[in-house]
Amino acid sequence: MKGVIRSEVVRAVSGSSVLAVYVVAVLMPAFVLFSDGSRFDLEGLDSGAATAWLLEPLAWCAVSAAFIGAYGVTRECYYASMDRTLTGVGFRRAFSGKLVAGTLVALAVSVCIFVFWTAGVSVLLLRNGLSLSLTADAWRIYGGALLGVVLGALIGGAIGWIARNYYVTAAIVLVLPMVLELALLRTAPELARFSPGLVLAAVSVPGYQDRLLDFAPALGIGIVWAAGLVAVAWFRGSRRGV
């Protein structure tokens, strides 16, 4: 099993097409940052509050993680090599190996994003006469974002196995959270807060703008989303006999 995971990790970071995955991973928190112009207004905030305010978009790394988690599956479906993989290692090992590898890669990419994002935040704070201050709120954002990344990668991987189509999966894990869920957040927050993307974001920024869930229910529902989709993906794959 370790060999399968190692192979899947290498496969997930190999090839020129993987660069698009990294670009998408960075674009998710950047989209949230730039879509809200008020986030650059730091007037009246101290260094600690301003730091946390600018780190909050990292919560949406969970969406990036879903895309990364799905990539190991959808890439093989796109290049029609999945049947060879399943014949070589079997469904059980391929399924587990891709989920674990996708999660590990998503964590590694997210940590790199955290580092570069924090450096950018530090520069922006300096330009506004403030300094980077990693308070308890800031560390909560980092920690919650990492939990969201793990759950997001599992959700994305499961959706990839269910759909087995690159474009359909990309639409589900990227377009739905960043378009439909955010639109619902403005019009029907009582419904949107239970959607997978916003549930995972709430793990990092609980109660965001009094619209997202608190930490405990967000984490619980996020685990339910992940476990449920993984179970569905396993059941469908097993029934296909591959």
ChimeraX attribute file (.defattr): number of C-alpha atoms within 10 A of each C-alpha:
attribute: neighborCount
match mode: 1-to-1
recipient: residues
	/A:1	12
	/A:2	9
	/A:3	9
	/A:4	18
	/A:5	20
	/A:6	15
	/A:7	14
	/A:8	22
	/A:9	20
	/A:10	13
	/A:11	15
	/A:12	23
	/A:13	15
	/A:14	11
	/A:15	9
	/A:16	8
	/A:17	11
	/A:18	16
	/A:19	12
	/A:20	9
	/A:21	19
	/A:22	18
	/A:23	11
	/A:24	18
	/A:25	24
	/A:26	21
	/A:27	15
	/A:28	21
	/A:29	23
	/A:30	16
	/A:31	13
	/A:32	18
	/A:33	19
	/A:34	12
	/A:35	10
	/A:36	9
	/A:37	9
	/A:38	9
	/A:39	15
	/A:40	15
	/A:41	11
	/A:42	19
	/A:43	8
	/A:44	8
	/A:45	12
	/A:46	13
	/A:47	20
	/A:48	17
	/A:49	18
	/A:50	24
	/A:51	25
	/A:52	23
	/A:53	20
	/A:54	21
	/A:55	23
	/A:56	23
	/A:57	23
	/A:58	28
	/A:59	30
	/A:60	30
	/A:61	33
	/A:62	37
	/A:63	33
	/A:64	28
	/A:65	35
	/A:66	33
	/A:67	32
	/A:68	34
	/A:69	34
	/A:70	31
	/A:71	25
	/A:72	24
	/A:73	31
	/A:74	26
	/A:75	20
	/A:76	17
	/A:77	18
	/A:78	14
	/A:79	9
	/A:80	11
	/A:81	12
	/A:82	18
	/A:83	13
	/A:84	11
	/A:85	14
	/A:86	15
	/A:87	11
	/A:88	11
	/A:89	14
	/A:90	14
	/A:91	19
	/A:92	14
	/A:93	17
	/A:94	22
	/A:95	21
	/A:96	17
	/A:97	23
	/A:98	28
	/A:99	26
	/A:100	22
	/A:101	25
	/A:102	30
	/A:103	27
	/A:104	20
	/A:105	20
	/A:106	29
	/A:107	23
	/A:108	12
	/A:109	20
	/A:110	24
	/A:111	16
	/A:112	13
	/A:113	18
	/A:114	19
	/A:115	11
	/A:116	13
	/A:117	19
	/A:118	18
	/A:119	13
	/A:120	13
	/A:121	20
	/A:122	18
	/A:123	14
	/A:124	18
	/A:125	20
	/A:126	13
	/A:127	10
	/A:128	15
	/A:129	10
	/A:130	18
	/A:131	18
	/A:132	19
	/A:133	17
	/A:134	16
	/A:135	14
	/A:136	11
	/A:137	19
	/A:138	22
	/A:139	14
	/A:140	18
	/A:141	25
	/A:142	22
	/A:143	15
	/A:144	23
	/A:145	30
	/A:146	25
	/A:147	20
	/A:148	31
	/A:149	32
	/A:150	23
	/A:151	27
	/A:152	35
	/A:153	31
	/A:154	30
	/A:155	33
	/A:156	33
	/A:157	35
	/A:158	29
	/A:159	28
	/A:160	30
	/A:161	26
	/A:162	19
	/A:163	18
	/A:164	19
	/A:165	18
	/A:166	18
	/A:167	12
	/A:168	13
	/A:169	25
	/A:170	21
	/A:171	12
	/A:172	17
	/A:173	27
	/A:174	19
	/A:175	13
	/A:176	17
	/A:177	20
	/A:178	18
	/A:179	11
	/A:180	13
	/A:181	22
	/A:182	19
	/A:183	14
	/A:184	16
	/A:185	18
	/A:186	11
	/A:187	11
	/A:188	13
	/A:189	19
	/A:190	13
	/A:191	12
	/A:192	23
	/A:193	24
	/A:194	20
	/A:195	20
	/A:196	26
	/A:197	27
	/A:198	29
	/A:199	28
	/A:200	36
	/A:201	34
	/A:202	30
	/A:203	32
	/A:204	33
	/A:205	30
	/A:206	25
	/A:207	16
	/A:208	15
	/A:209	7
	/A:210	9
	/A:211	18
	/A:212	23
	/A:213	25
	/A:214	18
	/A:215	18
	/A:216	12
	/A:217	15
	/A:218	26
	/A:219	23
	/A:220	12
	/A:221	18
	/A:222	27
	/A:223	21
	/A:224	14
	/A:225	21
	/A:226	21
	/A:227	16
	/A:228	14
	/A:229	20
	/A:230	23
	/A:231	13
	/A:232	15
	/A:233	20
	/A:234	19
	/A:235	12
	/A:236	14
	/A:237	16
	/A:238	12
	/A:239	8
	/A:240	9
	/A:241	8
	/A:242	14
